[in-house]
Amino acid sequence: MYTRSAIFILLGVALGACSETISNSQGSGALPPVPEQIVALAASNQDLATARLRPEDNCYWYMHSGPVEDTLLPLRTSGGNPICVKPTA
């Protein structure tokens, strides 16, 4: 009984150590720069150095570093609207 509990605790700690890595489509780990138009629209309390365009929704997202974990959040204007682009096709 005690061994099973210890296994579950160790499993939880091991899974809690996983994190998402930011990378671009080339896989080099470096993010392409955010266009100046997007920088001008973005509210000031967001980390533009980690911002990137996600092809799933054509919106810009950035990595917010909180006190407990890092979270991917939508890049927003000072009015609170998400910053998205029209798909090219």
Secondary structure, 3 states (H helix, E strand, C coil): CHHHHHHHHHHHHHHHCCCCCCCCCCCCCCCCCCCHHHHHHECCCCCHHHCEEECCCCEEEEEEECCCCEEEEECEECCCCECECCCCC
